[in-house]
Amino acid sequence: MQDGAFWVLAGLASALVGMGKGGVPVVAMLSVPLMSLVMPPTMAAGLLLPIYVISDMFGLYAYRHAYDRRVLAILAPATLIGVGLGWATAHMVPQWVVTGIVGLIGAIFALNLLLRTQSLADPRPAKLAPGMFWGVLTGFTSFVSHAGAPPYQVYTMPLGLRKEVYAGTATILFAWVNAVKLVPYWALDQINLENLKLSAVLAIPASIAVFAGVWLVKRLPEKQFFQLVTWALLILSLKLLWDAARMM
C-alpha cells in the first residue's frame, strides 16, 4: 500500500486538509476522494481523521479571535446529533445515498447564488431551526466521509459573515466535530495503531499547509473569496453527484 503513488497522493491529501483548516474553502473535502485512489474510502477516512484533528489545533490557534459565537452555539450541538446518527446508521445507509443528497443540496444552492442577480449583501440572521437542520446534516455527512462543508456553507453563507469570521467559525466547528468523531471511528475500527503511525507522518505537511491557507485567506479580497467558495461548492457538489451515480 505504501508505494510511491501512495505517498504522493497521501502528501497531497494531507496538504489539502491543512489548507482547509487554514480557511481555504472546500479543498479538504478532496482528500478522501484522492486517497480512495489507493485504498478503500472507509480506510481513507479513518487514516485522515487524526490528520484533521492535529491540523485543527493549528487552525484553532490561527483563528482564535475570529469566529461567530451564535453560529457556533447553534451548530455545535446539532453536529453532535448528526455524528451520533451517522454512527448509529453506519451499516444501514448506503454511502451513495448520503453522497448524492449532499451533492444535490450543494449544487442547487451554488447555482442559485451564481444565477440570481441579488448578492449576499443583505445578510440573514442566524436562526435556530435552520441551524439545527443544517448542523445535523453537517455532522452526519462529516461522519460518513468528511463531507460536512456543503451543508455548513448552505447555512452560513447567507449570514454575511466577514471572510475571516466565516473561515474561523468553520475551523472551530469542524475541530469540534472531528474530535467527537474519534470515538465512533475507533469503535468501528476505522482508526487503529497501524494507520495512526501513518497519520503521524502525514500530519507534518498538513500542519505546515494550515498557515499557507491562512496566508491565502488574508490576501484574497472579500468578494473574490466568496466567489471562490461558491464555485468550489458547485464543482465539488457535481463531483459528489457523479460519485453517487457510480456507486449505485
C-alpha positions as CSV (number, residue, x, y, z in Angstrom):
1,M,0.0,0.0,0.0
2,Q,2.8,2.4,0.8
3,D,4.4,2.7,-2.6
4,G,5.4,5.9,-4.4
5,A,1.9,6.7,-5.6
6,F,0.5,6.3,-2.1
7,W,3.0,8.8,-0.6
8,V,2.4,11.3,-3.4
9,L,-1.4,11.2,-3.0
10,A,-1.3,11.0,0.8
11,G,1.0,14.0,1.0
12,L,-1.2,16.0,-1.4
13,A,-4.4,14.9,0.5
14,S,-2.8,15.9,3.9
15,A,-1.7,19.3,2.5
16,L,-5.3,19.9,1.3
17,V,-6.6,19.1,4.8
18,G,-4.2,21.6,6.2
19,M,-5.2,24.3,3.7
20,G,-8.8,23.7,4.5
21,K,-8.1,24.2,8.2
22,G,-6.4,27.4,7.3
23,G,-9.7,28.6,5.8
24,V,-9.4,27.8,2.1
25,P,-12.9,26.7,1.2
26,V,-13.8,23.1,0.4
27,V,-10.3,21.9,-0.6
28,A,-10.1,19.5,2.4
29,M,-13.1,17.5,1.0
30,L,-10.9,16.4,-1.9
31,S,-8.7,14.5,0.5
32,V,-10.9,11.4,0.8
33,P,-11.5,11.0,-2.9
34,L,-7.8,11.4,-3.6
35,M,-6.9,8.7,-1.0
36,S,-9.6,6.5,-2.4
37,L,-7.5,6.0,-5.5
38,V,-5.1,3.9,-3.4
39,M,-7.3,2.5,-0.6
40,P,-10.9,1.9,0.3
41,P,-12.8,5.1,1.1
42,T,-13.6,4.0,4.7
43,M,-10.0,3.3,5.3
44,A,-9.0,6.6,3.8
45,A,-11.5,8.4,6.1
46,G,-10.0,6.7,9.1
47,L,-6.4,7.5,8.1
48,L,-7.2,11.1,7.5
49,L,-9.2,11.8,10.7
50,P,-6.2,12.1,13.0
51,I,-4.6,14.4,10.5
52,Y,-7.7,16.6,10.6
53,V,-7.5,16.6,14.4
54,I,-3.9,17.6,14.5
55,S,-4.2,20.3,11.9
56,D,-7.3,21.5,13.7
57,M,-5.0,22.6,16.6
58,F,-3.1,24.9,14.4
59,G,-6.2,26.2,12.8
60,L,-7.7,26.9,16.2
61,Y,-4.7,29.0,17.1
62,A,-4.7,30.9,13.8
63,Y,-8.4,31.8,14.1
64,R,-8.7,32.1,17.9
65,H,-10.0,35.7,17.7
66,A,-12.2,35.3,14.5
67,Y,-15.5,33.4,14.9
68,D,-19.2,33.9,15.4
69,R,-20.4,32.8,18.9
70,R,-24.1,32.5,18.0
71,V,-23.4,30.4,14.9
72,L,-21.2,28.0,16.9
73,A,-23.8,27.8,19.8
74,I,-26.4,26.7,17.3
75,L,-24.3,24.4,15.1
76,A,-22.1,22.6,17.7
77,P,-24.9,20.7,19.5
78,A,-26.6,20.0,16.1
79,T,-23.5,18.4,14.7
80,L,-23.1,16.2,17.7
81,I,-26.6,14.8,17.0
82,G,-25.5,14.3,13.3
83,V,-22.4,12.4,14.3
84,G,-24.5,10.2,16.6
85,L,-26.9,9.5,13.7
86,G,-24.0,8.6,11.4
87,W,-22.6,6.2,14.0
88,A,-26.0,4.6,14.6
89,T,-26.7,4.1,10.9
90,A,-23.1,3.3,9.8
91,H,-24.1,-0.1,8.5
92,M,-27.6,0.8,7.3
93,V,-27.5,3.8,5.0
94,P,-25.8,3.2,1.6
95,Q,-23.0,5.7,1.1
96,W,-24.2,6.6,-2.4
97,V,-27.5,8.0,-0.8
98,V,-25.6,10.3,1.5
99,T,-23.2,11.3,-1.2
100,G,-26.0,12.1,-3.6
101,I,-28.0,14.1,-1.1
102,V,-25.0,16.2,-0.2
103,G,-24.1,16.8,-3.8
104,L,-27.6,17.7,-4.8
105,I,-28.1,20.2,-2.0
106,G,-24.7,21.8,-2.6
107,A,-25.2,22.1,-6.4
108,I,-28.7,23.7,-6.1
109,F,-27.5,26.2,-3.5
110,A,-24.4,27.1,-5.5
111,L,-26.3,27.5,-8.8
112,N,-28.9,29.7,-7.0
113,L,-26.1,32.0,-5.8
114,L,-24.5,32.2,-9.2
115,L,-27.6,32.7,-11.3
116,R,-29.6,35.2,-9.2
117,T,-28.9,38.9,-9.5
118,Q,-29.1,39.6,-5.8
119,S,-25.9,39.1,-4.0
120,L,-25.3,38.1,-0.3
121,A,-25.1,41.8,0.6
122,D,-28.2,41.6,2.7
123,P,-27.3,39.2,5.5
124,R,-29.8,37.0,7.2
125,P,-29.8,36.4,11.0
126,A,-28.5,33.1,12.3
127,K,-31.8,31.3,13.2
128,L,-32.1,28.3,15.4
129,A,-34.3,26.0,13.4
130,P,-32.5,26.1,10.1
131,G,-29.2,25.9,12.0
132,M,-30.2,22.8,13.8
133,F,-31.3,21.2,10.5
134,W,-28.1,22.1,8.6
135,G,-26.0,21.3,11.6
136,V,-27.3,17.8,12.0
137,L,-26.7,17.2,8.2
138,T,-23.2,18.7,8.6
139,G,-22.4,16.3,11.4
140,F,-23.9,13.3,9.6
141,T,-22.1,13.9,6.3
142,S,-18.9,14.7,8.0
143,F,-19.0,11.4,9.9
144,V,-19.7,9.5,6.7
145,S,-16.9,10.9,4.5
146,H,-15.5,14.2,6.0
147,A,-18.0,15.9,3.6
148,G,-19.6,18.4,6.0
149,A,-18.7,21.5,4.2
150,P,-21.7,21.9,1.8
151,P,-24.4,21.8,4.5
152,Y,-22.3,24.2,6.6
153,Q,-21.9,26.6,3.6
154,V,-25.7,26.5,2.8
155,Y,-26.4,27.7,6.4
156,T,-23.5,30.2,6.9
157,M,-23.0,31.9,3.5
158,P,-26.3,33.9,3.7
159,L,-25.3,35.2,7.1
160,G,-23.0,37.8,5.8
161,L,-20.0,36.9,7.9
162,R,-16.7,38.5,7.2
163,K,-14.3,36.1,5.4
164,E,-12.0,35.7,8.5
165,V,-15.0,35.1,10.8
166,Y,-16.5,32.7,8.2
167,A,-13.3,30.7,8.0
168,G,-12.6,30.8,11.7
169,T,-16.2,29.7,12.6
170,A,-15.8,26.8,10.2
171,T,-12.4,25.9,11.6
172,I,-13.6,25.8,15.2
173,L,-16.8,23.9,14.4
174,F,-15.1,21.2,12.4
175,A,-12.4,20.9,15.1
176,W,-15.2,20.1,17.5
177,V,-16.8,17.6,15.0
178,N,-13.5,15.8,14.3
179,A,-12.8,15.4,18.0
180,V,-16.2,13.9,18.5
181,K,-15.7,11.5,15.6
182,L,-12.6,9.9,17.2
183,V,-14.7,7.7,19.5
184,P,-17.0,6.1,16.9
185,Y,-14.2,5.8,14.3
186,W,-12.1,3.9,16.9
187,A,-15.1,1.8,17.8
188,L,-15.8,0.9,14.1
189,D,-12.1,0.1,13.7
190,Q,-11.6,2.9,11.1
191,I,-8.7,4.1,13.3
192,N,-6.1,1.6,14.5
193,L,-2.5,1.7,15.6
194,E,-1.2,1.0,12.0
195,N,-2.9,4.0,10.4
196,L,-2.1,6.2,13.4
197,K,1.6,5.8,12.6
198,L,1.0,6.8,9.0
199,S,-1.2,9.7,10.2
200,A,1.6,11.0,12.4
201,V,3.9,11.3,9.4
202,L,1.3,12.9,7.2
203,A,0.4,15.4,9.9
204,I,3.6,17.2,9.1
205,P,2.7,18.6,5.6
206,A,-0.9,19.2,6.9
207,S,0.3,21.4,9.8
208,I,2.5,23.4,7.5
209,A,-0.3,23.9,5.0
210,V,-2.6,25.3,7.7
211,F,-0.6,28.5,7.7
212,A,-0.4,28.6,3.9
213,G,-4.2,28.5,3.9
214,V,-4.4,31.4,6.5
215,W,-2.0,33.4,4.4
216,L,-4.1,32.9,1.3
217,V,-7.4,33.8,3.0
218,K,-6.0,37.0,4.4
219,R,-4.9,38.2,0.9
220,L,-8.0,37.3,-1.1
221,P,-10.4,40.2,-1.5
222,E,-13.8,39.6,0.2
223,K,-15.8,39.3,-3.0
224,Q,-13.4,37.0,-4.7
225,F,-13.2,34.9,-1.5
226,F,-16.9,34.1,-1.5
227,Q,-17.0,33.7,-5.3
228,L,-14.3,31.0,-4.8
229,V,-16.4,29.4,-2.1
230,T,-19.4,29.3,-4.4
231,W,-17.6,27.9,-7.4
232,A,-15.7,25.4,-5.2
233,L,-19.0,24.2,-3.7
234,L,-20.6,23.8,-7.2
235,I,-17.6,21.8,-8.6
236,L,-17.4,19.6,-5.6
237,S,-21.1,19.0,-5.4
238,L,-21.2,17.9,-9.1
239,K,-18.3,15.6,-8.3
240,L,-20.3,14.1,-5.4
241,L,-23.3,13.6,-7.7
242,W,-21.0,11.8,-10.1
243,D,-19.5,9.6,-7.4
244,A,-23.0,8.7,-6.1
245,A,-24.1,7.7,-9.6
246,R,-21.1,5.4,-9.9
247,M,-21.8,3.8,-6.5
248,M,-25.4,2.9,-7.4
